[in-house]
Each structure stands twice: as C-alpha cells, then as structure tokens.
C-alpha cells in the first residue's frame, strides 16, 4: 500500500508543476485602489506571539534558551534569552497605541498556555483577566483580535511529559482551549488554533534546532499528525464553548490555522529535482490544506511514515485558511542529504537579513493556488528581517500589491497581518533579527517602540482602505 502510494506521489510530482505558473507582477500601476478591490471589512493588522513579546514567560523555550548544542554552540544566537522581551505583559496599552498609530483594524496575538495553566489543571485567573482586559481594550479601539491558542511554546509540565510526542498533549491542549474559549469568547470571534505545525515539525523534531532538539524524521511526521489531531479537537472546543458573537456579524467563532507556505522551485527541469520539489511541496504545503477537505491525515514517506487515519471533527474544521508567507526555496535532489534534497536561495537574489529570498510574486502564487480551496484566506503573517528598516516599505508595498492582484483575480482574501508589530524575540535568532514596523529599543527601560519608515507605508495602505491612522503624540 505505502509503496503504491509513494509511486503515485512520485508520478504525480513528475508530471505536474509544484505550483501553478504565474505571470510576473507587472503593470501594478493599473490596479484600482485597494478599497475597490478588497471586500468590506477587510482586516489590516499586525501580528505578534506571546513568547516573543510579553516577557517573563516560563516555558519549554525559556528553558531551551539557557542551553547549548553538543558542539558548545548556544541554542540562541549571542546566547540571547527572551527575558523581558518587549515587556508587552506590562505595556500592552503601548502596543494598542502603536496599532492605532498604524490605522490597523486588527491584531493577531497569542495567549501563553504556560502562563494560564502553569501546572496541569491549575488556572491563573489573574492572567486570564488580563488577557480579557486586552481584548476589551482592542475592541474599544476598533481593533479586532485574532487569537492564536498556541504559538510554538509549551508549558514545562507538558514538555516534561514528552510534549507533542505524547498523545495526551491533544487532550491537554483541548482542555486549555475550552477554558480560553469560555474566558475570552465574549470578546473574540476570530481564532487560530496552532501556528505553523509544519515549521515546528521541521525545526523541533527533524533539524533539532528548537526544543525539544530532536532529529528524528519519523517522530517529526508523527508530531505533525498529532498537531492536526489537536487542531481538530481545539476547533470543536472553540465552537462549543465560544458561543458569543462579539461583533454581531452572525459568527461567534471563526476557526483556522496559521499555515506556513513556501514556494519550492525545482533547481532545473531535471526529473529528480522536480520530483523532490513536488514531494517537499506536498508534505510541507499541501498536506495541512488537504486535511480540511478529506478529514484524514494521509502521509506516505517511504521508510518514515505510512499514516492514513480518519480524524474526528477534522473535515471542514477550517472556517478560513491562514497563510504565513515569507519566501521561496530552490530545491535540488541530493541523495546524500537525509532529506534527499538541498534547499537554497538562487545566487544574486535580493534577500533579507536572514538570507531569505524576497519574492513578492510568491505571495501572489500562494494566494492563487490556495484560493481554489474555496475558503476565505487571511495572510496571517508576512514580513522581513530588516535591521535598518529601509527596505521594509518596498517589501510591504510589493507584497500588498501581490495580494491586491490575486484579489482582483477572484481570490477571497479577507485580511493581511504584517509580521511584526515591533521587533521581538526571533526564536533561535534571538534579538538581532528585526522584523518590526516599530523598532524596539531594548536598551531603554520602557522598551521604547520607535517607528521605522514602513509605518508611513502601512498608514498609506490603511488610508487606502478608509481607515484612519492616528497621529502620534508624546503621551503615546
Ligand atoms: C513565523 C513565526 O510564526 C514567527 O513566530 C516568526 O517570528 C516569524 N515567522 C519570522 O521568522
């Protein structure tokens, strides 16, 4: 069975392009203004995640940050630790002021499981009250919250029992979701269950660069499947326990996932390069989309996984598709590599500070491709590491234009969230990589947020949508 399936995948990869061919983005000047192209109620916002901005978290990541790899290299660049981060836990009003200044009408943020449930079954009501207060504050400023329930980090008690390798994690995170839905449901309609399950699989369980530092392809795929099970359970909990329609639009809950999608382009037309690009695409990009349609997890990777299981509540579990889009990889078959391929950036390409290909056409391509799924789409993340902040305005404009073009061609895009509101703790890259629309002055006691040139670009986009950015005053 698995061999036949693998052969079928291989054959399909050979005969099909890994992604639809797309015209280059030219003639952008001919686009009509955003307001005429985008649907009413389009969400324009920014995104962050609890561990990256809040500060003071105590979870599997804060533990990991203290350690080193066997060769002595620190887990985190420059031995940074998240520590106080942007101190958003104590300065949330400052963050709301930034969103106001931008003219944003939405904010994607996450709640921290380890804070709310520091021990199994224990519940930190004071922390939950603070999150509720934040949601009210956002709404009072005309900003719709999109809440992510899990953005990579696990409470230590979950990690100590094996984290995603333990099937009980599905029940634990479902119970956590139930409590959050009951607590915040009156203010939140837009939910994101998990952030980038495929990236967590790759970095945490295959490359061993993130906690739990495992390099085990089989386990990685198992963990991906487990996160899909968790998503389905979480979606059910949200629908059952958040029954309040906070904004009166007829939907008490809209549930999705933030799925990291990349362009995998074969290095040459050589069949093996095409095969490996297609294979990587299916596993990394397509699988998480298919599960919504089929209600099954189907993974067949010779020697690593032969999973075909129906999952209760999975079919139809997305109300929207959340796409995190950043970059493109060129794929070359390489049978000496454990993943059987090598991925790299083509020579001479413009890259961000982390060496990622800057490829706005890719956003157009992923939107066109995923538009066929038939679900509304939110771009739940898109951004670039740019320490000087000089190239972000162009990046933002070009990516937004790609979104407008896809929308004009019929793709149902409902929102765009820029990563990130302000510079923050960029996982194993520490604080050096700066993704913020606002530059975080980590040296200042108040973690001052200073506008980068992209703030003006964002404000232009906001005005184009009929939103009103607020003028900064010293009080904010
Ligand atoms: C995706 C992740 O969700 C986010 O946490 C990260 O900081 C950005 N990509 C940039 O790498």
Boltz pocket constraint, residues with backbone or C-beta under 6 A from the ligand:
constraints:
  - pocket:
      binder: B
      contacts: [[A, 49], [A, 52], [A, 195], [A, 196], [A, 324], [A, 381], [A, 419], [A, 425], [A, 426], [A, 427], [A, 435]]
      max_distance: 6.0
